[in-house]
Structures are given as C-alpha cells and as structure tokens.
C-alpha cells in the first residue's frame, strides 16, 4: 500500500462516478449524505453544498456500462471530510432513521462512518473529534441536533483509495507526472482539509480495474480547480515528460489518463 499527497495547488476536488441508476444515487447522496443537487444536464447530476458554488460530486448515468458488483473496481473508497462531529452526528442520525446499512464506525482522533452507496461505491465520512468525548456510536448520536440538515460549506473530498494492478506504475505516474509526493500530511484545520488531497494505492488483480472507465460503473474522473500558473506549469511539465494529454484552445481545461484509465481533470480557476 502506498499513500501519496497533493498539497496547496488545488482549490476544489470533484469526483465523478459512472452510475446505473442516477435517481437512486441522487436520493442517497442528497437525502442521506446531505449534498445539494446543483444542476442536471442530460445524463449528468452535479452535486455540491448549498453555501458554495463548488462542485463536489458528479453522477453520470450510463445504463450500458458493466456493473461488476462484488468485484474490486478502480475506487476502493472515497473520503469525505466534514466540519465537526456535530455535523457527522446529524449525518449519522439520517442514516439511522432511514435504517441504511452502515459498514463500520470508528473513533480515535477522528470519528469515521463508512457506508456503501446503492451501487456499492464505498464512502468514508470523517470528522476531527477535538474536545468532544466521542468514543462510541451512542455518544456520536447524542450530539445530533438537526442543525446540519445538509452538508456545510467545509465539507470536501479529501482523498481516495484506488485499486490498481501495477502499483509502482501508478505511483510513478502520480509522483512524476501529477506532482504528488510519497507520504501523508494530516489536515490540522478546516481550511487545510481542503488543501490536501491524498491517494492511497492498493494492489489487486481484479479484471474490472484495467477496463476503460466508459465500460464499467464506478470512478471515472477526478477533477481539480487550479490557478492559471499551475495549469501552465502542468502543461509544460507533461510536454517535457512526453505524456499524452489534452488541453483546450483557451487553455482552461487539461485532462490526462492515469495507467488504470482514470481521467484527471485540471480546470483553470475562474476570474469571477
């Protein structure tokens, strides 16, 4: 297992998932997790939080893609960080009231809830415990007030666990091509939680991992908002490394595929 981290060069992370039943997935991520449905475009549902324009989750409906439920696919787990244990408690209460299956909870320096969405994409929701005494499910649930009926503006995706067939090849790509460094930097505040994005690699021989993202349900795109300077430097670096990539004529979007077929998007920050 390898852990790699990208810091401070990105301002917002969006995870795009190819899904079979978009409506069922929207119900889960909106009604139970607390995302806001920002927009629907043809087969795409764009989700975020009410207090910000940022896009956190895309759900792209693709009924023809293979399901491979029960097999390891590219995404092992995505990690969503929330502002506090109180926010996590309200989310936990929504899951309990809906009798939604919870895979795991844990409590150390952070409180964690792990669930599988309706199409078996695993989601870990994390909050720093701080001064609150939260050592078990009962103590977490006791903090629920209903104040956080939806995700707050501090909620963000902070990392993913990826299944790969050739971990050294993926690690080399993340380090040498995208600028990740080997090692993990824990967020120490709500602000820094949005600056660091971590990728943990797990080796597997599942046949679904190396299939094209268009052909199998699950993780499809990881998207970052970056400054013009970062986008320009990345374009130059990829050209120097002779790495295949796409950049539009206005130089607002750069995309590149990693060795397992995940598409990494870098979008220039708007001047607005």
N, C-alpha and C positions, 0 to 999 in steps of 0.2 A: 504494500500500500504506500502510495506517495501523496503528500499534501503540498499543493502549490498555491501561492497567493499573489493576487494582483492588487496593488495599492494606489490610491490617490489619483490615478489617471482617468478614472471613470466617475460619472456622477449619478448614473441610474442604470440598473440592470433589469432587463426584461427576459423572461423565459418563455419560449414558445413551445407548445405541446400539440402534437397532431392527435386528434381525438376521433372517436367513433360517433359519440352522441353528445353534441355540443350543449344541448339544453340541459341534460342531466349534469354535465360538468359545471355549467354556469350555476345551477341550483346549489351545488356543493360549495364552490368557491365563493359565491356571493352570500348564500344563506347561512352557511356554517362557518366558513373561514372569515368572511367579512370583507372581501373585496367589493369594490363598486364596479358595476358594468358601465364602462365609459362609452363604448361605441360598438356597433355591429356592422360589419362590412362583408356582404356576401357570406362566405363560409367562416369568417374570422370574427371572434369576440375579443374585444380589447378590455382588459380589466386593470384597475389601479386602486387608489384610495380617494375619498371624496375631497380631501383638503389640498390635493396636489394634482397637477396635470400629468405627472409622470405615469408611464405605462409599466406595470409590473408583470403582467401575465397575458399571453395570447393563447387562445384556444382555437385551433384551426380544424374544422370538421373535415374528415377525409374518410368517408364510409368504405372506400375500396382498399385502404391500407390494411395490411395483415395485423391481426391483434397480438398474437404471440403471448396471450395472457398466461401467467405461470412460468414464463421463461425470463431469464435476465436480459434486459434491453439496455440501451445506452445509459439511461438515467437510473441510478440506484436510489437516489434520494435528493430532494431539494431542501434547502434550509431557509426558512423564513424567520427573520428576527422581528420581534415586536418590542414596544417601548418599555413594558413593565410587566411584573407578574400579575398586576390587576387587569391589564389588557389580555394577558394569556388566560386568566381565570374566566373572564367573560366568554372568550372563545371556547374554553373547555366546557363551560356551562351549556353553550349552544349545542355542542356535540353530545353531551349527556342527555339533554332534553329531547334530542332527536333520536336517541338510542343508537347513535352512529358508532360502529366498532372502532375502538382505539387500540392500536398495535402495542404501544408502550408509553409509559411516562417515567421520568427520572428526575432526580433532584440532587444537585451538588452545588456548585457555584451558580449554576443556571438551572432553570426549570425547563423541561422539554416534554412536548407532546408529539407523538408520532402517529400518523394516520395514513391510510391508503385512500386515494380518491376513488371515485366509482370505476375508473379504468385502470386501477392498480398502480398508479404513479405515487410513489411514497413521498410524503411531505412531513418534515420535521419543523415544528414551530417552537421557537426558543425565546426566553426572556431571562435577563440577569436578575437574580434573587435579591441582591442588595441587603438591606437591613431587615427585610421581612423574614419571618420564620416560616419557611415553606419547605417541609421535609416529606410530605406525602400528598396524595390526591385530595384528602379531606381538607387539609389546610389550604391547598390551592383553591378548591371550590368555595371555601369560606370567604375568599376575597372578592367573589363575584358581586357586582353592584348593578350591572346593566349600563354603566356609563360608556363602555366601549361596545356599543351595538354593532359597530363596524370597525375595520382596521384604522388605526390612527395614521397620521402623516409620517410617523417614524418607522412604520413597517417597511421592510425591504428584504429582497432576496440577498442572502449573504454568502451563499455557496451551493455547490452541487457535488454529489458523489457520482462519478462516472464509472461504468463498467467498460473495460477495454480489453482487447485480445492481446495487444502488444503494448505493455505499459511504458517501456523505455522509449518507444517511438512517439507515444502521446506526450510523455514528459518532455522529450526533446522539443516537440512542436510548441508546447506551452511556454517553455523557457526561452528557446532560441528565436521563435517566430513571434509570439504574442507578448513576451516580456514578463511572464510570471517568474517568481523566484521560489526556490525549493524551501519549504518551511511555512509555518503557520503563525500569523500575528493575530492575537485575540483582540477584538474591539473592546475599548475601555469606556466608551460613551455612546450615546445615541447617534451623535454625528459621525464618529469613526466607524460605527457599524455600517454606515452607508458608503464608506470609502474603500473598504476591504472586501474583496471577493475571492473566495477560496475554492479550489477544485481538488477533490480527493479522488485518486485513481485506484480502482480495484481490478485485478486481473481475472478474466473469465473466458471460457471457451464457448459461450453461447452463440449459436448461429445467428441470432437476431441482432447482435451488436454491430457486425460489419455490414449489415444490409443498409441500403440507401435510406435516408430519412424520409423520402417520399413513399417508401414501400412498407413502412412499419409504423404502427402507432407509438407515440411517446415523444421524447425530447427531440426537437427539430432545430431550434435556433436559440443562441444566447446573444443578447443584444446589449450594447453599451452606448451611452451618450458620452462623447468626449469633446475636448476643445479642438479648435482648428489646428493648433500646434501639434497636438497628439496625433490627429488624423494624418497630417502632413508627414510627421516623423515616421509613422507606421507605414505609410505608402512607400516612402524611401527605403525603409528597412526591408520590407517584403521584396522590393525590386532588387536590392542588393543580395538578398538571400536566394534569389531566383525562385521564389514561392509564388505559385499561381494565386491570383486574387482578382476581384472585380472592384472597380471604383467608377461611380457615375461621372458624367461630364462636368457637373457642377461641383464635384468633389465634396459631396455631402454624405455619401454612404460608401463604405468599403466593406466587402464581405470576403471571407476566406473559409475554406473547409478544413477541418482537422482530420487526422488519419482514420477516425471511425465514422466520418461523414456528418458530424455536427457542423452547422453553419454558424460562424461567429460574425456578428454584425457590429460595425463601429460607425455611429451616426454623429455627424458634427452638431454640436450644441447650437440651438437657435439663438440669434442675437436679440430676440424679444426679451 
